[in-house]
Amino acid sequence: MECFHTRDWADESFAITEAARTMYCVMHGSSCDLTSGARNISAEYPDPNEAVLKERLKRAGVRLAQLLDTAFLN
């Protein structure tokens, strides 16, 4: 089972937003500048990002289970 801290999760998610294929932002040097459609995610958004979305949901479920196990078993 993976052991991550919430900071690691946030960093992992931010790295995904920086990726060109997610179409969230455009990198200019070290700046992740929002694209014009970044805040208005259309119905077509999941199509090219389906694999990323599914993976993020799976990881979220595992991580939530870990947090709940830790909270209620200790």
Secondary structure as GFF3:
##gff-version 3
##sequence-region A 1 74
A	DSSP	alpha_helix	6	18	.	.	.	ID=ss1
A	DSSP	three_ten_helix	20	22	.	.	.	ID=ss2
A	DSSP	beta_strand	25	28	.	.	.	ID=ss3
A	DSSP	beta_strand	31	34	.	.	.	ID=ss4
A	DSSP	alpha_helix	46	73	.	.	.	ID=ss5
###
